Amino acid sequence: MSAVRPGRCLASAAVTSLVTALAAAGPAAAAEPPAPAAPGASYKAAHDTLGPQKLTAEQRRLTVRKQVEAARSYDGVSTRSAQAGYVVSGGLHQSQKTSYWCGPATLVIAQSAHDEVAGRSQQTAATLLKTTTSGTAWYGVNINVPNPTGYPIADALNNRLPGAGYVPKALPYSPTATDKANFKQHIVHNTDNDYAIAGNTWEVPGGPHLVGHPNIEIFHWVAIDGYNSDTSAGQVSYLDPVGGVSTSVISWAGSVPKSARISSDTITTIMGGRGYVW
């Protein structure tokens, strides 16, 4: 489960044959050499307390199917001249109500990207997610939904958006070139299908940070809701629950925008050690 330091915001026919084969092979089939150490990776390795993570058999099967779909969608990005610029799913921003409700806020924002319903209760979301003053867990908490998997945000989104098929994607401390390429495919896939991605970021001293965030350790959930088609998703847009929060709640919130744009490689690195739900 993610932890936070006091005062910081918590604020992740042929095709069928391929899917079947990859699903049977499991995670090891995607192995590649380790990436060069990312800025802040050594800090994360030294301070991580999460422990091993597991996907269910259904999550593995769904991940493989979605990956095939995402790769196919991404292949057409550069030809979509009619959609030049940013393509967004259109999440409706909410500022988090407490210093540790970035998870509940991200849940309601990501949900709104698909169903366009604004103003959902963060308190109800926090209860569903079993959010505590330590924040909303990336993994290790079973919430009150049918067949929980230990990934609360993924389980909550699938419960609230039947048929969405959200799956968690864990990232190493130093995301590889494949991890970064996959994230670009995933944000295109989700956005084009009118879904946002829920990203669990881990910002550390000396590593990259989200726009307006200080150079301190911060575990934080954001809703990633679009991509730049001109750069084939080389940049993405996200909604930050800290934006609009009073500085009496989070001292550094004043410099944080409600929405921002960032390099997709950078935000993938920031999510290293945790991951995202897509």
Backbone torsions as a table, in degrees:
resi	resn	phi	psi	omega
1	MET	NA	141.0	179.0
2	SER	-66.3	146.0	176.4
3	ALA	-121.0	165.7	179.3
4	VAL	-140.8	151.4	175.5
5	ARG	-87.7	151.2	-175.6
6	PRO	-52.2	134.9	174.6
7	GLY	83.1	2.9	-179.0
8	ARG	-111.4	149.7	-174.6
9	CYS	-77.2	141.5	167.1
10	LEU	-98.1	15.3	-172.7
11	ALA	-64.1	NA	NA
12	SER	NA	NA	NA
13	ALA	NA	-72.8	-179.3
14	ALA	-80.0	-40.9	179.6
15	VAL	-64.5	-42.0	178.8
16	THR	-60.0	-40.9	178.2
17	SER	-63.7	-40.3	179.4
18	LEU	-64.3	-45.4	179.3
19	VAL	-59.3	-46.0	-179.2
20	THR	-61.9	-44.0	-178.2
21	ALA	-66.2	-44.0	-178.7
22	LEU	-68.3	-38.7	179.3
23	ALA	-63.4	-38.3	178.9
24	ALA	-69.3	-33.5	-178.2
25	ALA	-69.4	-35.0	177.7
26	GLY	82.4	-173.9	-173.2
27	PRO	-58.6	-32.2	-175.0
28	ALA	-62.7	-22.9	-177.8
29	ALA	-65.0	-22.0	-176.6
30	ALA	-97.8	10.9	-175.4
31	ALA	-65.0	146.7	174.8
32	GLU	-148.9	165.6	-179.4
33	PRO	-58.7	149.6	179.2
34	PRO	-59.6	146.3	177.3
35	ALA	-78.0	159.3	171.2
36	PRO	-56.1	147.0	-176.7
37	ALA	-58.6	129.3	177.6
38	ALA	-80.8	153.8	174.1
39	PRO	-55.1	126.7	-179.8
40	GLY	89.0	-5.4	-176.7
41	ALA	-64.8	-38.5	-179.7
42	SER	-65.2	-37.1	176.8
43	TYR	-61.9	-45.9	-179.1
44	LYS	-62.5	-42.8	179.9
45	ALA	-61.3	-36.1	-177.2
46	ALA	-78.7	-23.1	-173.1
47	HIS	-114.3	-0.8	-176.3
48	ASP	-72.8	136.3	178.1
49	THR	-124.3	12.4	-172.7
50	LEU	-69.6	-46.7	-176.9
51	GLY	87.9	178.5	-176.0
52	PRO	-62.3	147.0	177.0
53	GLN	-117.1	151.8	179.4
54	LYS	-134.7	139.9	170.2
55	LEU	-96.7	147.8	174.1
56	THR	-74.1	165.5	177.6
57	ALA	-60.0	-37.9	178.9
58	GLU	-68.2	-38.9	176.8
59	GLN	-63.8	-40.0	177.8
60	ARG	-64.5	-43.3	179.6
61	ARG	-63.1	-44.7	-178.3
62	LEU	-67.7	-37.2	178.0
63	THR	-60.0	-44.8	-179.9
64	VAL	-63.0	-44.2	179.7
65	ARG	-63.3	-44.9	-179.4
66	LYS	-66.4	-34.8	179.2
67	GLN	-62.7	-40.6	176.6
68	VAL	-61.1	-44.5	179.0
69	GLU	-64.4	-42.1	-177.2
70	ALA	-65.7	-41.8	179.0
71	ALA	-62.8	-38.8	179.7
72	ARG	-67.2	-42.1	179.3
73	SER	-64.2	-42.5	-176.3
74	TYR	-64.0	-33.1	-178.9
75	ASP	-58.0	-24.4	-177.3
76	GLY	-98.7	1.7	-174.4
77	VAL	-59.6	-47.0	-173.1
78	SER	-68.3	-12.7	-178.7
79	THR	-98.8	0.9	-175.7
80	ARG	-88.4	67.1	-176.2
81	SER	-62.1	-28.0	-179.7
82	ALA	-70.4	-14.3	179.8
83	GLN	-115.9	31.6	-178.5
84	ALA	-58.1	144.5	-178.2
85	GLY	92.6	-151.7	-176.6
86	TYR	-83.0	133.9	173.3
87	VAL	-110.9	126.3	-175.7
88	VAL	-128.7	153.1	173.8
89	SER	-85.0	-21.8	171.8
90	GLY	85.8	49.5	174.6
91	GLY	-64.6	148.8	-179.8
92	LEU	-101.2	114.8	-171.5
93	HIS	-66.4	142.9	165.6
94	GLN	-132.1	137.3	171.4
95	SER	-80.0	137.4	-178.4
96	GLN	-65.6	141.7	-173.7
97	LYS	-81.3	-21.2	177.0
98	THR	-134.3	172.1	-179.8
99	SER	-68.5	-14.6	-176.2
100	TYR	-121.2	15.9	179.7
101	TRP	-103.2	29.4	175.9
102	CYS	-65.1	-32.2	178.0
103	GLY	-64.7	-54.4	176.5
104	PRO	-57.8	-40.8	178.6
105	ALA	-63.7	-42.3	178.9
106	THR	-64.4	-38.0	178.1
107	LEU	-59.0	-49.4	-176.7
108	VAL	-71.1	-32.7	176.5
109	ILE	-66.2	-48.3	-179.0
110	ALA	-63.1	-38.7	177.9
111	GLN	-63.1	-41.3	-177.9
112	SER	-67.8	-24.3	178.1
113	ALA	-60.2	-29.0	-179.0
114	HIS	-96.4	-43.9	-173.8
115	ASP	-102.0	-5.8	174.7
116	GLU	61.3	30.2	176.3
117	VAL	-99.7	123.0	-178.6
118	ALA	-97.5	164.1	168.6
119	GLY	76.6	17.3	178.3
120	ARG	-63.7	152.6	-177.7
121	SER	-71.7	124.2	173.1
122	GLN	-73.0	-30.5	177.8
123	GLN	-61.9	-45.3	177.1
124	THR	-61.8	-40.4	179.1
125	ALA	-65.6	-40.8	-179.7
126	ALA	-64.0	-39.9	177.9
127	THR	-64.2	-44.7	178.7
128	LEU	-60.3	-43.5	-175.9
129	LEU	-79.6	-6.8	-174.8
130	LYS	56.9	41.4	177.0
131	THR	-68.8	139.0	177.2
132	THR	-121.2	-176.9	176.4
133	THR	-65.2	-12.5	173.5
134	SER	-88.4	-0.7	175.8
135	GLY	104.5	-163.6	-179.7
136	THR	-106.5	124.7	-175.1
137	ALA	-65.3	144.5	167.2
138	TRP	-73.7	-44.5	-176.2
139	TYR	-152.8	150.5	173.2
140	GLY	108.9	5.6	-179.9
141	VAL	-127.2	122.5	175.0
142	ASN	-90.5	119.8	-179.3
143	ILE	-95.2	172.6	-173.4
144	ASN	-84.5	71.0	173.8
145	VAL	-134.0	161.8	176.6
146	PRO	-62.2	135.0	175.0
147	ASN	53.7	57.4	178.6
148	PRO	-64.5	150.2	-175.1
149	THR	-113.0	-2.4	-175.6
150	GLY	93.8	-8.2	176.6
151	TYR	-107.1	94.9	-170.1
152	PRO	-61.5	-42.4	-178.8
153	ILE	-66.3	-43.8	177.8
154	ALA	-61.1	-45.2	-178.7
155	ASP	-65.1	-39.2	-179.7
156	ALA	-67.7	-43.1	179.1
157	LEU	-63.6	-42.4	179.2
158	ASN	-67.5	-32.4	177.4
159	ASN	-70.3	-40.2	-176.8
160	ARG	-84.0	-24.4	-179.7
161	LEU	-124.4	75.9	-177.4
162	PRO	-54.2	133.0	-179.9
163	GLY	89.5	-4.6	-178.4
164	ALA	-66.0	-35.8	177.9
165	GLY	67.4	39.2	177.2
166	TYR	-67.0	139.9	176.2
167	VAL	-134.0	148.3	176.8
168	PRO	-83.2	145.8	175.4
169	LYS	-126.1	103.7	177.8
170	ALA	-76.8	146.6	179.8
171	LEU	-123.3	144.8	175.2
172	PRO	-73.1	168.7	179.0
173	TYR	-57.2	-36.6	176.3
174	SER	-116.3	92.8	-179.4
175	PRO	-57.6	140.0	-178.0
176	THR	-82.5	173.0	175.3
177	ALA	-59.4	-36.8	177.4
178	THR	-66.9	-41.1	176.5
179	ASP	-57.4	-44.6	-178.3
180	LYS	-68.5	-39.6	177.3
181	ALA	-65.6	-40.0	179.4
182	ASN	-64.3	-40.4	179.7
183	PHE	-60.7	-41.6	177.0
184	LYS	-58.6	-43.8	178.3
185	GLN	-63.6	-39.0	-176.4
186	HIS	-69.4	-40.7	-179.5
187	ILE	-69.6	-34.6	175.3
188	VAL	-64.8	-46.3	179.6
189	HIS	-58.8	-50.1	-177.1
190	ASN	-66.0	-47.2	-178.3
191	THR	-61.1	-45.4	-179.1
192	ASP	-65.0	-20.7	176.9
193	ASN	-101.7	12.5	175.4
194	ASP	67.9	38.2	174.5
195	TYR	-126.6	146.5	172.3
196	ALA	-92.4	164.5	171.8
197	ILE	-103.5	137.6	173.4
198	ALA	-97.0	112.9	-176.5
199	GLY	-102.3	130.7	176.7
200	ASN	-101.7	99.9	-175.5
201	THR	-90.3	150.7	175.2
202	TRP	-132.1	98.1	179.3
203	GLU	-91.7	136.6	-178.3
204	VAL	-134.8	156.9	178.6
205	PRO	-55.8	130.4	179.4
206	GLY	87.8	-8.5	178.5
207	GLY	-102.5	175.4	178.9
208	PRO	-69.9	152.4	-178.7
209	HIS	-129.7	160.3	172.7
210	LEU	-69.5	162.6	-175.8
211	VAL	-60.5	125.3	177.2
212	GLY	84.1	-3.5	-179.4
213	HIS	-85.6	142.1	-179.8
214	PRO	-76.4	166.5	-176.8
215	ASN	-82.7	64.5	178.1
216	ILE	-134.4	174.2	177.2
217	GLU	-79.0	126.7	-179.6
218	ILE	-142.1	123.6	167.9
219	PHE	-94.2	129.0	-170.0
220	HIS	-154.9	140.0	174.1
221	TRP	-100.0	136.5	173.9
222	VAL	-135.6	158.1	176.1
223	ALA	-102.0	115.7	-179.6
224	ILE	-94.9	114.0	-164.9
225	ASP	-123.4	16.2	178.1
226	GLY	-177.2	173.6	-178.3
227	TYR	-147.6	157.9	177.6
228	ASN	-90.5	112.4	-177.8
229	SER	-71.5	-24.8	178.7
230	ASP	-65.0	-24.5	-180.0
231	THR	-113.2	18.3	-178.3
232	SER	50.5	48.1	178.7
233	ALA	68.7	26.1	174.0
234	GLY	-69.3	-21.9	171.6
235	GLN	-127.0	149.7	178.5
236	VAL	-130.4	163.6	174.6
237	SER	-112.6	148.6	179.5
238	TYR	-144.7	159.0	176.6
239	LEU	-110.9	125.6	-174.5
240	ASP	-105.7	117.2	179.8
241	PRO	-61.4	-19.1	177.8
242	VAL	-71.2	-27.6	179.7
243	GLY	-58.8	127.1	-178.8
244	GLY	89.0	-2.4	178.3
245	VAL	-78.0	142.2	177.9
246	SER	-64.8	143.7	176.8
247	THR	-68.3	-12.9	174.3
248	SER	-76.3	-15.9	178.2
249	VAL	-97.5	-46.9	175.5
250	ILE	-131.5	114.1	-169.0
251	SER	-58.1	-32.6	-175.5
252	TRP	-99.2	11.2	-174.4
253	ALA	-66.7	-23.6	-175.4
254	GLY	-60.0	-26.7	-178.2
255	SER	-93.8	4.1	-174.2
256	VAL	-101.8	122.3	178.3
257	PRO	-77.4	156.4	176.9
258	LYS	-69.3	-34.6	176.4
259	SER	-132.6	148.8	-177.5
260	ALA	-153.6	167.9	176.6
261	ARG	-123.2	147.8	-174.8
262	ILE	-155.3	154.0	174.0
263	SER	-58.3	135.1	179.0
264	SER	-64.3	-35.0	177.2
265	ASP	-64.6	-38.3	-179.2
266	THR	-66.3	-46.2	-178.2
267	ILE	-69.6	-29.8	174.6
268	THR	-63.5	-42.2	176.9
269	THR	-62.6	-42.3	179.7
270	ILE	-61.9	-34.0	178.9
271	MET	-80.3	-3.2	178.5
272	GLY	-56.5	135.7	-177.0
273	GLY	93.5	-16.4	172.9
274	ARG	-129.4	-108.3	178.5
275	GLY	155.5	-152.5	-178.6
276	TYR	-149.7	163.3	-179.6
277	VAL	-114.0	120.5	-174.2
278	TRP	-132.7	NA	NA
